[in-house]
Amino acid sequence: MAGKKVTDTSVRAKAQQMREAQEKAERRTRSIIIAVVTVIVIAVIATVGVIISQQLSAKNEAQSANPSDYLGDYASGQPIRYSHLGVGQVDDSLPTVTEYFDYSCHHCANLEVLIGEDLIAGADNGEYNIEFQPVRTVGMEYANAATSASLIVAQRDPEHWGALHQGLMAYFAGQFKAGNGTVIQDATKSWEQVKTIASQVGVSSDVVSSLPVNAVTDYLTTATDTWSNANFTNRESKGTPEFIKDHTDLLTLSGSDSASIMASLRSGLGLR
């Protein structure tokens, strides 16, 4: 019996050792898992922090835009010129149509949706030059981001300027018609939407990433003052959209569809 007790004691001791060894191994495994998870969590937090920091930095840079760094030759309030020669060029042998508009004017946006493609097509065909002159008549936040983008793309990616201009106007027309001011009255949301539109129409990614929230406060003030103080022939009131022939004569557009409106514009320019 004494031998059996010794054996039982040895077995129990061995079992206890095995349990302790297993518990020690489990504790070691848990410690390793906790350490690994902690490292992963710290890495994720650090990565998220870097991303947020980069996003905030980009947003702060976009919000504190220096106009001269973005607008170049347009900083003084100049229009975007367009002709069969391309963006930024005019043919001096042709009549010039200047369109005064606000990217947050629903009348401007609706007219652009109606005749925009035909208006640019006429210029492409060598019938006339167009000067697209943004001014401030409504002044929603959307206009700041849209005007900034329009002027920058006209310089840095002119091939896509026409599509961007039409896309910006079409978006505003849709939002206004729907009675949805969530984006167009918010500076940051407008900026994000304008960048989305720019990407959708093919503007290069480096240009899109450089677009500011607003670089046109002074630009629009200058352009609006110049337009407001101008003495155009036959002008009885001021409002947008407004079309002027050769910087002197008000063009009166009429009609309910693109064909009739464009016919009235050509007639005012003395074109057949």
C-alpha positions as CSV (number, residue, x, y, z in Angstrom):
1,M,0.0,0.0,0.0
2,A,2.9,2.3,0.8
3,G,4.2,1.8,-2.8
4,K,0.8,2.7,-4.2
5,K,0.6,5.9,-2.2
6,V,4.0,7.0,-3.5
7,T,2.9,6.3,-7.0
8,D,-0.4,8.2,-6.6
9,T,1.5,11.1,-5.2
10,S,4.0,11.1,-8.1
11,V,1.1,11.0,-10.6
12,R,-0.6,13.9,-8.9
13,A,2.6,15.9,-8.8
14,K,3.3,15.2,-12.4
15,A,-0.3,16.2,-13.4
16,Q,0.1,19.4,-11.3
17,Q,3.3,20.2,-13.1
18,M,1.7,19.6,-16.5
19,R,-1.3,21.8,-15.6
20,E,1.1,24.5,-14.4
21,A,3.1,24.2,-17.6
22,Q,0.0,24.4,-19.7
23,E,-1.3,27.4,-17.8
24,K,2.1,29.1,-18.2
25,A,2.1,28.3,-21.9
26,E,-1.5,29.7,-22.2
27,R,-0.5,32.9,-20.3
28,R,2.5,33.3,-22.6
29,T,0.3,32.8,-25.7
30,R,-2.2,35.3,-24.4
31,S,0.6,37.8,-23.7
32,I,1.9,37.3,-27.2
33,I,-1.6,37.8,-28.7
34,I,-2.2,40.9,-26.6
35,A,1.1,42.3,-27.6
36,V,0.5,41.6,-31.3
37,V,-3.0,43.1,-31.1
38,T,-1.7,46.1,-29.3
39,V,1.0,46.7,-31.9
40,I,-1.6,46.3,-34.7
41,V,-4.0,48.7,-33.0
42,I,-1.2,51.2,-32.4
43,A,-0.2,50.9,-36.1
44,V,-3.8,51.4,-37.3
45,I,-4.3,54.4,-35.0
46,A,-1.0,55.8,-36.3
47,T,-2.1,55.2,-39.9
48,V,-5.5,56.7,-39.4
49,G,-3.9,59.7,-37.6
50,V,-1.5,60.2,-40.6
51,I,-4.4,60.0,-43.0
52,I,-6.6,62.4,-41.0
53,S,-3.6,64.8,-40.6
54,Q,-3.0,64.7,-44.4
55,Q,-6.7,65.3,-45.1
56,L,-6.8,68.2,-42.6
57,S,-3.6,69.6,-44.1
58,A,-5.1,69.4,-47.6
59,K,-8.3,71.0,-46.4
60,N,-6.5,73.8,-44.6
61,E,-4.4,74.5,-47.6
62,A,-7.4,74.5,-49.8
63,Q,-9.3,76.8,-47.5
64,S,-6.4,79.3,-47.2
65,A,-5.7,79.5,-50.9
66,N,-3.6,82.4,-52.1
67,P,-5.4,83.6,-55.3
68,S,-2.2,84.6,-57.1
69,D,-0.9,81.0,-56.7
70,Y,-4.0,79.6,-58.3
71,L,-5.5,82.0,-60.8
72,G,-2.5,83.3,-62.7
73,D,-3.5,85.7,-65.4
74,Y,-7.1,85.5,-64.3
75,A,-6.4,87.0,-60.9
76,S,-7.2,90.5,-62.1
77,G,-10.8,89.5,-63.0
78,Q,-10.4,88.4,-66.6
79,P,-13.0,86.2,-68.4
80,I,-12.3,82.7,-69.8
81,R,-11.9,83.3,-73.5
82,Y,-13.0,80.6,-76.0
83,S,-12.9,80.2,-79.7
84,H,-12.2,77.8,-82.5
85,L,-8.6,78.3,-81.6
86,G,-9.1,76.9,-78.1
87,V,-9.5,78.0,-74.5
88,G,-7.7,81.3,-73.8
89,Q,-7.6,82.4,-77.4
90,V,-9.8,84.5,-79.6
91,D,-10.0,85.2,-83.4
92,D,-9.9,89.0,-83.8
93,S,-11.8,88.7,-87.1
94,L,-14.9,87.3,-85.4
95,P,-17.6,89.0,-83.2
96,T,-17.3,88.4,-79.5
97,V,-20.1,87.3,-77.2
98,T,-19.5,88.0,-73.5
99,E,-21.6,85.9,-71.1
100,Y,-21.9,87.2,-67.6
101,F,-23.1,84.5,-65.2
102,D,-22.9,83.2,-61.6
103,Y,-22.3,79.5,-61.0
104,S,-25.0,79.7,-58.3
105,C,-27.6,81.5,-60.5
106,H,-30.4,79.1,-61.4
107,H,-31.4,81.1,-64.5
108,C,-27.8,80.9,-65.7
109,A,-27.6,77.2,-65.0
110,N,-30.9,76.4,-66.7
111,L,-29.9,78.4,-69.8
112,E,-26.6,76.6,-69.9
113,V,-28.3,73.2,-69.7
114,L,-30.6,74.3,-72.6
115,I,-28.1,76.0,-75.0
116,G,-24.6,75.3,-73.6
117,E,-23.5,72.7,-76.1
118,D,-24.8,74.6,-79.0
119,L,-23.2,77.9,-77.8
120,I,-19.8,76.2,-77.6
121,A,-20.4,74.4,-80.9
122,G,-20.9,77.8,-82.6
123,A,-17.6,79.0,-81.3
124,D,-15.9,75.7,-82.4
125,N,-17.3,76.3,-85.9
126,G,-15.7,79.7,-86.1
127,E,-18.8,81.8,-85.9
128,Y,-17.8,83.9,-82.9
129,N,-15.6,84.1,-79.8
130,I,-17.0,83.7,-76.3
131,E,-15.9,85.3,-73.1
132,F,-17.3,83.5,-70.1
133,Q,-17.2,86.0,-67.3
134,P,-18.2,84.8,-63.8
135,V,-19.6,87.5,-61.5
136,R,-21.4,87.5,-58.2
137,T,-25.2,88.0,-58.3
138,V,-26.4,85.2,-56.0
139,G,-23.2,84.2,-54.3
140,M,-23.9,80.8,-52.8
141,E,-20.9,78.8,-51.5
142,Y,-21.0,76.6,-54.5
143,A,-20.1,79.5,-56.8
144,N,-16.8,80.0,-55.0
145,A,-15.6,76.4,-55.4
146,A,-17.0,76.2,-59.0
147,T,-15.5,79.5,-60.1
148,S,-12.2,78.6,-58.6
149,A,-12.1,75.2,-60.3
150,S,-13.3,76.7,-63.7
151,L,-10.5,79.3,-63.8
152,I,-7.8,76.8,-62.7
153,V,-8.9,74.1,-65.2
154,A,-9.0,76.7,-68.0
155,Q,-5.3,77.2,-67.4
156,R,-4.0,73.8,-66.4
157,D,-6.3,71.4,-68.3
158,P,-8.0,73.4,-71.0
159,E,-9.0,70.3,-72.9
160,H,-11.5,69.5,-70.2
161,W,-12.7,73.0,-69.4
162,G,-15.9,72.9,-71.5
163,A,-17.1,69.7,-70.0
164,L,-16.3,70.9,-66.5
165,H,-18.2,74.2,-67.1
166,Q,-21.3,72.3,-68.3
167,G,-21.0,69.8,-65.6
168,L,-20.8,72.4,-62.9
169,M,-23.9,74.2,-64.3
170,A,-25.9,71.0,-64.7
171,Y,-25.2,69.9,-61.2
172,F,-26.4,73.3,-59.7
173,A,-29.5,73.3,-62.0
174,G,-30.4,69.8,-60.7
175,Q,-29.9,70.7,-57.0
176,F,-31.8,73.9,-57.3
177,K,-34.7,72.3,-59.1
178,A,-34.9,69.6,-56.4
179,G,-34.9,72.3,-53.7
180,N,-31.8,70.7,-52.2
181,G,-29.4,73.2,-50.7
182,T,-27.4,70.7,-48.6
183,V,-24.3,70.9,-50.8
184,I,-24.6,74.2,-52.7
185,Q,-24.9,76.3,-49.6
186,D,-22.0,74.6,-47.8
187,A,-18.4,75.5,-48.6
188,T,-16.7,72.2,-47.8
189,K,-19.5,70.0,-49.4
190,S,-19.4,72.3,-52.5
191,W,-15.7,71.9,-52.8
192,E,-15.9,68.1,-52.5
193,Q,-18.7,68.0,-55.1
194,V,-16.8,70.3,-57.5
195,K,-13.8,68.0,-57.3
196,T,-16.0,65.0,-58.0
197,I,-17.5,66.6,-61.1
198,A,-14.0,67.5,-62.3
199,S,-12.9,63.9,-61.9
200,Q,-16.0,62.7,-63.7
201,V,-15.4,64.8,-66.8
202,G,-11.7,63.8,-67.0
203,V,-9.8,66.6,-65.4
204,S,-6.3,65.2,-64.5
205,S,-6.0,63.9,-60.9
206,D,-3.1,66.3,-60.1
207,V,-5.3,69.3,-61.1
208,V,-8.3,67.9,-59.2
209,S,-6.2,67.5,-56.0
210,S,-5.0,71.1,-56.2
211,L,-8.5,72.7,-56.4
212,P,-9.1,75.1,-53.5
213,V,-12.3,75.7,-51.6
214,N,-12.3,79.4,-52.6
215,A,-9.6,81.4,-54.4
216,V,-12.0,83.9,-56.0
217,T,-13.3,86.3,-53.4
218,D,-11.3,89.2,-54.8
219,Y,-11.7,88.0,-58.4
220,L,-15.5,88.0,-58.2
221,T,-15.5,91.4,-56.4
222,T,-13.4,92.9,-59.2
223,A,-15.3,91.2,-62.0
224,T,-18.7,92.1,-60.5
225,D,-17.8,95.8,-60.0
226,T,-16.5,96.1,-63.6
227,W,-19.6,94.4,-64.9
228,S,-22.0,96.4,-62.7
229,N,-20.4,99.7,-63.7
230,A,-20.3,99.0,-67.4
231,N,-22.6,101.1,-69.7
232,F,-23.9,98.7,-72.3
233,T,-26.1,99.9,-75.1
234,N,-29.8,99.0,-74.5
235,R,-29.2,97.8,-71.0
236,E,-32.1,98.8,-68.7
237,S,-31.4,96.5,-65.7
238,K,-28.6,94.3,-64.4
239,G,-28.9,90.6,-63.9
240,T,-27.5,87.3,-64.9
241,P,-27.3,85.7,-67.4
242,E,-26.4,88.6,-69.6
243,F,-25.0,88.5,-73.1
244,I,-23.0,91.4,-74.6
245,K,-21.8,91.8,-78.2
246,D,-18.3,93.1,-78.7
247,H,-18.2,94.6,-75.2
248,T,-20.8,97.3,-76.0
249,D,-24.3,96.1,-77.0
250,L,-26.8,94.0,-75.0
251,L,-28.0,90.9,-76.8
252,T,-31.6,90.1,-76.2
253,L,-32.2,86.4,-76.4
254,S,-35.6,84.9,-77.1
255,G,-37.2,81.5,-77.6
256,S,-38.1,78.4,-75.7
257,D,-35.7,75.9,-77.1
258,S,-32.0,75.9,-78.0
259,A,-32.6,76.4,-81.7
260,S,-34.7,79.5,-81.4
261,I,-32.5,81.0,-78.6
262,M,-29.4,80.4,-80.7
263,A,-31.1,81.9,-83.7
264,S,-31.8,85.1,-81.7
265,L,-28.2,85.3,-80.6
266,R,-26.9,84.9,-84.1
267,S,-29.3,87.5,-85.3
268,G,-28.0,89.9,-82.6
269,L,-24.5,89.3,-83.8
270,G,-25.4,90.0,-87.4
271,L,-24.9,86.4,-88.4
272,R,-27.2,84.3,-90.6
